[in-house]
Amino acid sequence: MAVKRVALFLSLFAATVFSLVSHPLEKRETLDSRSLWRRDVDPSTLYAEHNITVPIDYFHNETMYEPHSNGTFPLRYWFDASYYKDGGPVIVLQSGETDGTGRLPFLQKGILHQLAQATNGIGVVLEHRYYGKSFPTPDLSTPNLRFLTTQQALADMAYFAQNVVFEGLEDKNLTAPETAYFGYGGSYAGAFVAFLRVQYPDVYYGTISSSGVTEAIWDFWEYYEPVREYGPPDCISLQTKLINVADNILRNNTQYVSQLKSAFGLSGITYNDDFAQVLSYPIGGWQGRNWDPDVNDPSFYEYCDNITSPVLINNATANATTTVRQLLSAGGYANQISTLTTPMLNFINYIQQNYVAPVLASNTTLDQQYSTHNQTFYDQTDLAQTWRSWPYQYCTQWGFLQTGSGVPCNELPLISRLLTLEYNSLICKGAFNITGPPDTAAINKYGGFDIAYDRLAIVDGEQDPWRGASPHSPLARNRTSTVERPFLLIQGAVHHWDENGRFANETTAALPPGPVREVQREEVGFVREWLEEFRAGKR
């Protein structure tokens, strides 16, 4: 249970060996896709897998892709034309940094399904190059990853719209610009379709960027600030103090480090930064929250309920009371021992139950499970090492390393200050021999915080930890929402809450909640208006 949770909420800082397959942009896929399928027919049995042959290299004038390739590869996609009528649009959901099969439920329910139904359109899930089964190279060695850029993938999505022939509809010309094409994406894919609208405005008539991280940021310490702002105050206060206790010992009172690790059952972790990261995991469950109980990850509030409990969750941890009091004193909180002892004991119990016991039961060592200092692992480059794709993207261009060290000195961080840029970029050096920061300018040239275009909708969640990298960032300019340029903030929402949905017989007065229901209604409304503009010849 705990191991799966870690894969769910690990941030873009490529932390542990076992979790390198995930990051906060992608983390919801691990849980969400399985949850969406839980009570449904497996969508992979409903929608046939198709491939379109696309170029490996679109940019022979760019030196970064040398040596260039004239080859092609199969890019995977799925579609549902059950609502299609002549003149209807094609709505393409960009699957982003994950296997596209995880997006298939959205052909059945959620905003993709709603848009296809409302416009008599075709719903499509398009896989991103270097994910799922859409690999243009025989392995994932660093030289063979050179074609993995947002620029090349954007060209894939444009090529798809200009060349696809849908099975069963071969008699119809359903390519752009003769047919209206709309794009949707969430998170990385949200930024992607925003860039798509700007780069290929004659191909995609409109796009919806949901929780789009349009501003690439190297040190994204702000990721946890919405958690600080909107999380339960008692939980946030305790979290910062408990992490600070550990940091004070790890950084300033090192004679207690062995005792600290032992108290948590983590003596088997060699490196102090790896240990600090495990202690920082539980608070990361914030992003996995969702309005749909079948999709929601409850771990954030389970953790908060544990550390804020006025009584011990597990009476057996009372045996560690003396040790905890010593650690609190060594960590600079001697004057708060009476109020922090129970929370600390419950913190220890939570870590042991969720992050230690499952690993030991699997006959895996704690270092094997949690260490980022593992060159042998990084040296693997065959196609089975699918974890390599997203780290390559964030090491080369996107960044988004969430650090504790970047938090201003006058604030206590929610995660350890040992989680530095140097630590979080170990994977960049180990896996790809990249020792410097990413070229974020290659991403931010598309518009960053200020990206805007007619028929580009910006949709974000009020409480999304990624809001600080979106056009709804506190650092971005305020905008007025219009039909041509929708600018919508979903109250109380976290990460692209408009994307998923429920079947009609599952919908209730409370599900989806009002803010989600209203935004989805608005999305259907303005896409219908865009479609009428297309039919009227407006370009």
Buried (B, 14 or more C-beta within 10 A) or exposed (E): EBBEBBBBBBBBBBBBBBBBBBBBBBBBBBBBBEBBBEEBEEBEEBBEBBEBEBBBBBBEEEEEBEEBBEEEBBBBBBBBBEBBEEEBBBBBBBBBBBBBBBBBBBBBBBBBBBBBBBBBBBBBBBBBBBBBBBBBBEBBBBEBBBBBBBBBBBBBBBBBBBEBBBEEBEEBEBBBBEBBBBBBBBBBBBBBBBBBBBBBBEBBBBBBBBBBBBBBBBBBBBBBBBBBEBBBEEBBBBBBBBBBBBBBBBBEBEEBBEBBBEBBBBBBBBBBBBBBBBBBBBBBBBBBBBBBEBBBBEBBBBBBBBBBBEEBBBEEBEEBBEBBBBBBBBBBBEEBBEEBBBBBBBBBBBBBBBBBBBBBEEEBBBBBBBBBBBEEBBEBBEBEBBBBBBBBBBBBBBBBBBBBBBBEEEEBBBBBBBBBBEBBBBBBBBBBEBEEBBBBEBBBEBBBBEBBBBBBBBBBBBBBBBBBBBBBBEEBEEBEBEBBBBBBBBEBBBBBBBBBBBEEEEEEEEBBBEBBBBBBEBBBEBBBBBBEBBEEEEE
